[in-house]
């Protein structure tokens, strides 16, 4: 009698595991960082090749639709990392590991640079995965070296940005900030649309966005250093590349 009961239970459990719901969708929740809970939105969707695509929004950390990397999905868990969006040159990217509690709930831990914080997510709707942005070409009249200065903590910081187009249609930028030390920022994204220029260094959480004023030879905008936003005016410092 007992073996028959065990067999029946096994048969009842097996289909349930096989029918585990897909984690596809939009998930919203909180990362519980001591003293500063952070809202988070994660979008997950399967691709046509049997893999997964995803993006993440961390409004309190300036991360907007950053693509997920190394996504791993099982019946019981979901894991991924943020690539350069919250990366650290020495410790690597932030890593999320979650256990699926119910069809519409998961919880887990985020690890970055030796630190850990718990998080919980609830499914809120259909996935809205944001496609990764790609660098565009820049207008020929701004393909040059630009220089400017901003003040941080009472100390001046000198900025040099050199823009260069490439045969593949996208531009690159050399972005250097000189203060107490020289920082050569890796630039992930260069976007020039009309008279607006935007540069992003995701690993360093540095963004510059400005409006181009061709007549005065200036690009007037703001530089974002993590949560800090400061005015920055760039002026042409040399000829075209």
Secondary structure, DSSP 8 states (H G I E B T S, - for coil): -HHHHHHHHHHHHHHHHHT-----EEEEEEEE-TT--EEEEEEEEE-TTS-EEEEEEEGGGTEEEEE-EEEEE-SSEEEEE-GGGG--TTT---EEEEEEEETTEEEEEEEETTEEEEEEEEEEES-------------GGG-EEEEEEEEETTEEEEEEEEEEE-TTS-EEEEEEEESSSEEEE---EEEEETTEEEEEETTTTEEEEEEEETTTTEEEEEEEETTEEEEEEEEEEEEE-
